[in-house]
Amino acid sequence: MSVRVARVPTASASRYLQQLAKHWSHKMEVSYSEQEGRIAFPNGSVLKMRADSDTLDVMLTVPDGEDAARMQEVVSSHLDRFAFRETPLTFDWRDGAPTS
């Protein structure tokens, strides 16, 4: 299992979190509020997000055998679409520790 985290600077974190969750809710298992979101992908990957006033924190857990770099690109490119007024967003992807 690979865990990747990023802190994305944006004053619109809550809006982007909700837009992404709504966008994927038709195809995936999604739960979200204004501050937190969780998206479960069909390949077993899980995206968790947390929004505050100036950042969107993302944690992407990718199972062994899946392409973590591709999943990072899927997440970042979708968020960039919603953030078209301030794209490209800055993702400082780094290794993270798994959480429950």
C-alpha positions in Angstrom: 0.0 0.0 0.0 1.2 3.5 -0.9 0.1 6.6 1.0 0.7 10.0 -0.6 -0.2 13.3 1.0 -0.3 16.9 -0.2 -1.2 20.3 1.2 -2.7 22.4 -1.5 -2.8 26.2 -0.8 -6.2 27.7 -1.8 -8.8 29.9 -0.2 -11.5 27.8 -1.9 -10.6 24.4 -0.4 -14.1 23.7 0.9 -15.7 24.5 -2.5 -13.3 22.3 -4.4 -13.7 19.4 -1.9 -17.4 19.5 -2.4 -17.3 19.8 -6.2 -15.0 16.9 -6.5 -17.1 14.7 -4.1 -20.3 15.6 -6.0 -18.6 15.0 -9.4 -17.5 11.5 -8.4 -20.5 10.6 -6.3 -22.3 9.1 -9.4 -19.5 6.5 -9.9 -17.9 5.9 -6.5 -18.6 5.6 -2.8 -18.4 9.2 -1.5 -19.1 10.9 1.8 -18.4 14.6 2.5 -19.2 17.7 4.4 -17.9 21.3 4.0 -14.7 20.3 5.8 -14.0 16.7 5.1 -14.5 14.2 2.3 -13.8 10.6 1.5 -13.9 8.9 -2.0 -13.4 5.2 -2.5 -12.3 4.3 -6.1 -13.2 1.0 -7.8 -9.5 0.0 -7.8 -9.4 0.1 -4.0 -7.7 3.5 -3.7 -9.1 5.9 -1.2 -8.9 9.7 -1.2 -9.4 11.6 2.0 -9.6 15.4 2.0 -9.8 18.1 4.7 -10.5 21.8 4.0 -9.6 24.8 6.1 -9.6 28.5 5.3 -6.4 28.4 3.3 -5.5 24.9 2.4 -6.9 21.6 1.1 -5.1 18.6 2.7 -5.4 15.4 0.7 -4.3 11.9 1.5 -4.4 9.2 -1.2 -4.1 5.6 -0.3 -3.3 3.3 -3.2 -3.2 -0.5 -2.9 -0.2 -2.5 -4.0 -0.2 -3.3 -7.7 -2.0 0.0 -8.6 -0.2 3.0 -10.1 0.1 5.6 -7.4 1.5 8.3 -9.8 -1.4 7.9 -12.1 -3.9 8.2 -9.2 -2.1 11.4 -8.0 -2.5 12.8 -11.5 -6.2 11.8 -11.6 -6.8 13.6 -8.3 -4.8 16.7 -9.1 -6.1 17.1 -12.7 -9.7 16.9 -11.5 -9.1 19.5 -8.8 -7.4 21.7 -11.3 -10.5 21.6 -13.5 -12.7 22.9 -10.6 -10.0 25.5 -9.8 -9.7 26.9 -13.3 -9.6 30.5 -12.0 -6.4 29.7 -10.0 -4.8 26.8 -11.8 -2.5 25.1 -11.7 -2.9 24.3 -8.0 0.3 23.5 -6.2 0.4 19.8 -4.9 3.4 19.0 -2.7 3.0 15.2 -3.0 5.1 13.3 -0.5 5.0 10.0 1.3 2.6 9.8 4.1 1.7 7.3 6.9 -1.5 5.3 6.8 -4.3 6.3 9.1 -7.5 4.7 10.0 
